[in-house]
């Protein structure tokens, strides 16, 4: 029974490694790839602080792996305090319009 559990764990690890080979990722792929929470990614997309595909006809968000890598290497500010300030700023700007 132990070897069966080991085999399942190994297959899950392989699946995770293969998912990092994708060129275009959705939110779930990006969560697994970056380790960021889903809520943080959604906040970043809402604030347009993360590079993403711009197809207005598709509701789901997509991300180019190479562009995400470059963005991450640029050391973006991902602190909750910064994101909350940006969200409040954007909200107040939209409220004034």
C-alpha positions in Angstrom: 0.0 0.0 0.0 2.9 2.3 0.8 4.4 1.9 -2.7 1.0 2.8 -4.2 0.9 6.0 -2.2 4.5 6.7 -3.2 3.6 6.2 -6.9 0.6 8.5 -6.6 2.8 11.2 -5.0 5.4 10.8 -7.7 2.8 11.1 -10.5 1.5 14.3 -8.9 5.0 15.7 -8.8 5.5 14.8 -12.5 2.2 16.4 -13.3 3.2 19.6 -11.5 6.6 19.7 -13.3 4.9 19.2 -16.7 2.4 22.0 -16.0 5.4 24.4 -15.8 6.2 23.7 -19.4 3.1 25.5 -20.7 3.6 28.7 -22.5 0.2 30.2 -21.7 -1.2 29.8 -18.2 -4.6 30.4 -16.7 -5.1 31.6 -13.1 -4.8 28.1 -11.6 -1.6 27.4 -13.5 -0.2 30.7 -12.3 -1.0 29.9 -8.7 0.9 26.7 -9.0 3.8 28.3 -10.9 4.3 31.4 -8.7 3.1 30.3 -5.3 0.9 33.4 -5.1 -2.6 32.9 -3.8 -5.5 32.9 -6.1 -7.0 36.0 -4.4 -3.7 37.9 -4.8 -3.6 37.1 -8.5 -7.2 38.2 -8.9 -6.4 41.5 -7.1 -3.3 42.0 -9.3 -5.5 41.4 -12.4 -8.2 43.8 -11.2 -5.6 46.5 -10.6 -3.9 45.7 -13.9 -0.6 45.3 -12.1 0.2 41.9 -13.7 0.8 41.4 -17.4 -2.0 39.3 -18.9 -3.6 38.6 -22.2 -5.9 41.4 -23.5 -8.6 39.5 -25.4 -11.8 41.3 -24.5 -13.9 38.4 -25.9 -12.6 35.9 -23.4 -13.7 36.2 -19.8 -10.9 33.9 -18.4 -7.5 35.5 -17.8 -4.4 34.1 -19.5 -0.8 34.8 -18.8 2.3 34.4 -21.0 4.9 32.4 -19.0 7.9 34.3 -20.5 6.3 37.7 -19.7 5.4 36.6 -16.2 9.0 35.4 -15.7 10.3 38.8 -16.7 7.8 40.6 -14.5 8.7 38.5 -11.5 12.4 39.1 -12.1 11.7 42.8 -12.1 10.8 42.4 -8.4 7.2 43.7 -8.4 5.8 45.0 -5.2 3.4 42.2 -4.1 2.9 43.3 -0.5 -0.7 43.3 0.8 -0.3 46.9 2.0 0.8 48.1 -1.4 -2.0 46.3 -3.2 -4.6 47.6 -0.7 -3.4 51.1 -1.2 -3.5 50.7 -5.0 -7.0 49.2 -4.8 -8.2 52.1 -2.6 -6.6 54.6 -4.9 -8.3 53.1 -8.0 -11.6 52.9 -6.2 -11.5 56.5 -5.2 -10.5 57.6 -8.7 -13.4 55.7 -10.2 -15.8 57.1 -7.6 -14.9 60.6 -8.6 -15.7 60.0 -12.3 
